């Protein structure tokens, strides 16, 4: 499967979602025909397709589109990758940063491809725990590295806007494989992602 980034909206999907969101507005007691809401169903229909475009993208194809043979075995870290996703339980956003490392085993990939893999899985209805392991598994399957590590720190609007309404809580999830299961390697990675390089 070839990889290409194209922003497009399916007309049938857009039309169906517009009708649904028109009904939602009415059900909430709003007037979908008032000026400020006339185009809201269409905007939301397109926004939801954009926010869930990860379902139609292949993370392995992304990595393989810039996969290079390279005899290096030093840790590669891409940290502070911004991510925006939607909780599958309330369909409210969660957002934060991903920190990813791998130790090559003969193959490397373009650094931007690591960030794109984060986007592919983030642009789906998600839970942070699954998102973390999906990113790890994609890198593991595509590059067969000596080890992979993924840490995600995120704030969840389902906790901040509703429910317990804890605005300062941050959820951290991690997944490690291969060499990163060893304390020394994992500690080096955690130390590196927690410090800024001057």
Kinemage of the C-alpha trace (Angstrom):
@kinemage 1
@onewidth
@group {chain A} dominant
@subgroup {mainchain}
@vectorlist {calphas} color= white
{ca unk a 1} P 0.000 0.000 0.000
{ca unk a 2} L 1.556 3.304 -1.095
{ca unk a 3} L 1.540 6.293 1.237
{ca unk a 4} L 0.258 9.702 0.222
{ca unk a 5} L -1.154 12.539 2.292
{ca unk a 6} L -4.377 13.849 0.765
{ca unk a 7} L -7.028 15.788 2.648
{ca unk a 8} L -10.380 14.873 1.153
{ca unk a 9} L -13.933 14.341 2.268
{ca unk a 10} L -16.281 11.657 1.084
{ca unk a 11} L -19.475 13.319 -0.143
{ca unk a 12} L -21.767 10.515 1.028
{ca unk a 13} L -20.157 10.432 4.485
{ca unk a 14} L -20.286 14.212 4.757
{ca unk a 15} L -23.956 14.308 3.760
{ca unk a 16} L -24.898 11.593 6.263
{ca unk a 17} L -22.985 13.224 9.106
{ca unk a 18} L -24.507 16.625 8.304
{ca unk a 19} L -28.007 15.186 8.759
{ca unk a 20} L -26.944 13.543 12.012
{ca unk a 21} L -25.408 16.717 13.442
{ca unk a 22} L -28.435 18.754 12.342
{ca unk a 23} L -30.534 16.343 14.423
{ca unk a 24} L -28.079 16.576 17.351
{ca unk a 25} L -28.378 20.362 17.411
{ca unk a 26} L -32.165 20.102 17.464
{ca unk a 27} L -32.072 17.466 20.199
{ca unk a 28} L -29.924 19.765 22.349
{ca unk a 29} L -32.587 22.490 22.104
{ca unk a 30} L -30.774 24.608 19.522
{ca unk a 31} L -32.164 26.027 16.296
{ca unk a 32} L -30.027 24.581 13.465
{ca unk a 33} L -31.526 27.171 11.118
{ca unk a 34} L -30.234 30.221 12.951
{ca unk a 35} L -27.426 32.097 11.204
{ca unk a 36} L -24.561 31.026 13.469
{ca unk a 37} L -25.416 27.327 13.116
{ca unk a 38} L -26.375 27.098 9.427
{ca unk a 39} L -22.992 25.695 8.362
{ca unk a 40} L -22.157 23.964 11.642
{ca unk a 41} L -23.330 20.471 10.592
{ca unk a 42} L -21.115 20.620 7.491
{ca unk a 43} L -18.128 21.980 9.421
{ca unk a 44} L -18.437 19.309 12.109
{ca unk a 45} L -18.938 16.564 9.505
{ca unk a 46} L -15.681 17.555 7.801
{ca unk a 47} L -13.862 18.073 11.099
{ca unk a 48} L -14.789 14.582 12.302
{ca unk a 49} L -13.541 13.035 9.075
{ca unk a 50} L -10.271 14.914 9.472
{ca unk a 51} L -9.916 13.984 13.147
{ca unk a 52} L -10.454 10.294 12.362
{ca unk a 53} L -8.489 10.078 9.101
{ca unk a 54} L -6.071 7.644 10.743
{ca unk a 55} L -8.462 4.788 9.974
{ca unk a 56} L -7.634 5.104 6.277
{ca unk a 57} L -3.848 5.394 6.705
{ca unk a 58} L -1.255 2.628 6.973
{ca unk a 59} L 1.524 3.318 9.499
{ca unk a 60} L 3.734 0.567 8.060
{ca unk a 61} L 3.529 2.144 4.594
{ca unk a 62} L 4.551 5.466 6.099
{ca unk a 63} L 7.657 4.018 7.758
{ca unk a 64} L 8.558 1.935 4.710
{ca unk a 65} L 8.316 4.985 2.437
{ca unk a 66} L 11.546 6.244 4.033
{ca unk a 67} L 13.279 3.089 5.244
{ca unk a 68} L 17.048 2.970 4.859
{ca unk a 69} L 19.721 0.334 5.391
{ca unk a 70} L 22.158 1.726 7.961
{ca unk a 71} L 24.610 -0.142 10.159
{ca unk a 72} L 24.132 1.867 13.341
{ca unk a 73} L 23.078 0.589 16.730
{ca unk a 74} L 22.816 3.760 18.793
{ca unk a 75} L 19.564 4.880 20.371
{ca unk a 76} L 17.408 7.148 18.170
{ca unk a 77} L 15.013 9.382 20.108
{ca unk a 78} L 12.268 11.641 18.804
{ca unk a 79} L 10.723 13.442 21.756
{ca unk a 80} L 8.021 16.018 22.385
{ca unk a 81} L 5.915 14.902 19.413
{ca unk a 82} L 2.630 16.778 19.747
{ca unk a 83} L -0.441 14.581 19.582
{ca unk a 84} L -4.151 15.273 19.470
{ca unk a 85} L -6.675 12.495 19.742
{ca unk a 86} L -10.237 11.787 20.838
{ca unk a 87} L -11.279 9.605 23.734
{ca unk a 88} L -13.521 6.816 22.473
{ca unk a 89} L -15.655 6.908 25.627
{ca unk a 90} L -16.942 10.488 25.408
{ca unk a 91} L -15.518 11.606 22.053
{ca unk a 92} L -13.757 14.476 23.782
{ca unk a 93} L -10.163 15.432 22.924
{ca unk a 94} L -7.021 14.436 24.728
{ca unk a 95} L -3.709 15.996 23.838
{ca unk a 96} L -0.081 15.911 24.855
{ca unk a 97} L 3.310 14.658 23.764
{ca unk a 98} L 4.832 11.372 22.710
{ca unk a 99} L 8.464 10.418 23.272
{ca unk a 100} L 9.729 7.562 21.109
{ca unk a 101} L 13.035 5.752 20.871
{ca unk a 102} L 14.344 2.755 18.993
{ca unk a 103} L 17.683 1.031 18.649
{ca unk a 104} L 18.271 0.155 14.963
{ca unk a 105} L 19.000 -3.369 13.848
{ca unk a 106} L 20.203 -2.562 10.328
{ca unk a 107} L 17.309 -0.295 9.358
{ca unk a 108} L 16.360 3.301 10.149
{ca unk a 109} L 13.483 5.483 8.984
{ca unk a 110} L 13.036 9.194 8.353
{ca unk a 111} L 12.507 11.041 11.629
{ca unk a 112} L 9.328 12.689 10.376
{ca unk a 113} L 7.863 9.229 9.734
{ca unk a 114} L 7.955 8.498 13.453
{ca unk a 115} L 5.841 11.618 14.065
{ca unk a 116} L 3.476 10.613 11.253
{ca unk a 117} L 2.921 7.206 12.848
{ca unk a 118} L 1.859 9.031 16.013
{ca unk a 119} L -0.631 11.028 13.911
{ca unk a 120} L -2.065 7.939 12.219
{ca unk a 121} L -2.979 6.269 15.485
{ca unk a 122} L -3.958 9.527 17.206
{ca unk a 123} L -6.421 10.377 14.451
{ca unk a 124} L -8.759 7.605 15.559
{ca unk a 125} L -11.114 7.166 18.483
{ca unk a 126} L -8.646 6.064 21.131
{ca unk a 127} L -7.650 5.267 24.655
{ca unk a 128} L -4.163 6.407 25.594
{ca unk a 129} L -3.099 2.940 26.712
{ca unk a 130} L -3.850 1.380 23.310
{ca unk a 131} L -2.368 4.331 21.426
{ca unk a 132} L 0.949 3.777 23.235
{ca unk a 133} L 1.206 0.102 22.349
{ca unk a 134} L 0.019 0.584 18.747
{ca unk a 135} L 2.847 3.031 18.074
{ca unk a 136} L 5.361 0.619 19.588
{ca unk a 137} L 4.067 -2.340 17.570
{ca unk a 138} L 4.154 -0.411 14.267
{ca unk a 139} L 7.811 0.548 14.738
{ca unk a 140} L 8.690 -2.954 15.918
{ca unk a 141} L 6.988 -4.626 12.946
{ca unk a 142} L 8.381 -2.239 10.312
{ca unk a 143} L 11.998 -1.855 11.436
{ca unk a 144} L 12.598 -4.970 13.551
{ca unk a 145} L 14.762 -2.897 15.931
{ca unk a 146} L 16.791 -4.161 18.865
{ca unk a 147} L 14.406 -2.277 21.124
{ca unk a 148} L 11.548 0.239 21.115
{ca unk a 149} L 10.267 2.623 23.804
{ca unk a 150} L 7.175 4.826 23.803
{ca unk a 151} L 6.049 7.237 26.522
{ca unk a 152} L 2.958 9.424 26.180
{ca unk a 153} L 1.940 12.267 28.501
{ca unk a 154} L -1.527 13.688 27.914
{ca unk a 155} L -4.357 15.736 29.337
{ca unk a 156} L -7.899 14.465 28.838
{ca unk a 157} L -10.817 16.842 28.448
{ca unk a 158} L -13.175 14.095 29.627
{ca unk a 159} L -11.506 14.556 33.039
{ca unk a 160} L -11.032 18.323 32.771
{ca unk a 161} L -14.434 19.485 31.456
{ca unk a 162} L -16.771 16.895 32.955
{ca unk a 163} L -16.778 14.170 35.585
{ca unk a 164} L -14.164 14.872 38.257
{ca unk a 165} L -13.115 18.164 36.547
{ca unk a 166} L -9.429 17.930 37.478
{ca unk a 167} L -7.751 20.481 35.230
{ca unk a 168} L -4.134 19.763 36.195
{ca unk a 169} L -4.056 15.988 35.926
{ca unk a 170} L -1.687 14.405 33.406
{ca unk a 171} L -1.858 10.766 32.343
{ca unk a 172} L 1.421 9.018 31.512
{ca unk a 173} L 1.565 5.677 29.706
{ca unk a 174} L 4.607 3.722 28.566
{ca unk a 175} L 5.484 0.655 26.551
{ca unk a 176} L 8.903 -0.966 26.202
{ca unk a 177} L 10.255 -3.817 24.111
{ca unk a 178} L 13.588 -5.550 23.556
{ca unk a 179} L 16.618 -3.753 25.003
{ca unk a 180} L 14.364 -1.228 26.706
{ca unk a 181} L 13.145 -3.954 29.036
{ca unk a 182} L 16.580 -3.718 30.645
{ca unk a 183} L 16.793 -1.198 33.478
{ca unk a 184} L 19.971 0.508 32.220
{ca unk a 185} L 18.657 1.164 28.697
{ca unk a 186} L 15.235 2.222 29.913
{ca unk a 187} L 16.781 4.564 32.499
{ca unk a 188} L 18.973 6.188 29.840
{ca unk a 189} L 15.920 6.809 27.656
{ca unk a 190} L 13.845 8.229 30.519
{ca unk a 191} L 16.702 10.489 31.560
{ca unk a 192} L 17.155 11.807 28.022
{ca unk a 193} L 13.475 12.626 27.487
{ca unk a 194} L 13.234 14.425 30.836
{ca unk a 195} L 16.071 16.889 30.109
{ca unk a 196} L 16.302 19.731 27.621
{ca unk a 197} L 19.491 19.986 25.568
{ca unk a 198} L 20.963 23.501 25.658
